[in-house]
Amino acid sequence: MTNTDNQSLAPSSPGGGKVARWVVIAVLSVLLVAACSLGYLGWTSTDTKVPEAGYVALVLGVVFSLLVGAGLMALVFYSSRKGYDEPVVLIPEPESDPDDGRGPR
């Protein structure tokens, strides 16, 4: 690699990444505030009363979803650490079987 190749890989301006990072943070913050506002308005806009069974169902659904998510993440970490995610390696068969007694094929 020549010196000109190294220069082309460098960022154009050292402060360019900071502005983009702040723009992304600002956009995500606006989306978070909008989602929270719409959730609050949707929750309080009606005068319908939710029975206790509805709250129990809501809590059970949240707990069940968290348990399923945690279980799936545990399985991902387990399979990764045990090597189940490694690519398949073909093991060639030996030319002769020592127990066969017939010798090479």
Beta strands, then each sheet from edge to edge (+ up, - down):
end
